[in-house]
Amino acid sequence: MKHTIKTIAVYCGHEYGNDPQFARDAARIGELLARNKIKLVFGGGDVGLMGTVCNAVLDNGGSVLGVSTTHIIARQEPAHTGIELRMTESINARKTEMFNESDAFIILPGGLGTLNELSDIMTMQQIGETRKPLFFLDTAHFWRPFSRLFIHMQDCGFIENVHEYNIHGAITPDELMCKILNYTEE
């Protein structure tokens, strides 16, 4: 059954990384979200890949919801201005808010926070709490080592079947958006 995705959480780094392709792909994802009228839900920061995605959505007339905590804003990431911004008391409340506001998830390159959010979603899929789709953008093969680890976990008997997860990947933003727009529930 065809499933229209109206809101999507994008998880990515609050840094730019050391490959300029990371920022180019983040900007293209933001542009494609706006052009396809998909609302961005993100961590609310104005820096790194997060800020890049948000700016591209806004530059192309899209809609944005930022979700952050006072602790993060004070210590790491200045809040993006000119968007709807919700503040939560903790990182766990932030993750819950972003999850509840989203029909699907995009994972771009990032650090430990991105890995943590990815792990939470995959765990919820594993235990049956959600079937919301997860889309990886494998810019410059950033996620290839994780993919190998995921298969290794299955080979070692810690994950039953990697194909039971609702995960979709792509190498380019345009390919990823095509998968999002044509997503059908299984």
Secondary structure, DSSP 4 states (H G I P E B T S, - for coil): -B----EEEEE--SS--S-HHHHHHHHHHHHHHHHTT-EEEE--BSSHHHHHHHHHHHHTT--EEEEEEHHHHHHT-PBPSSSEEEEESSHHHHHHHHHHT-SEEEE-S--HHHHHHHHHHHHHHHTTS----EEEE-GGGTTHHHHHHHHHHHHTTSSS-GGGS-EEEESSHHHHHHHHHT-B--
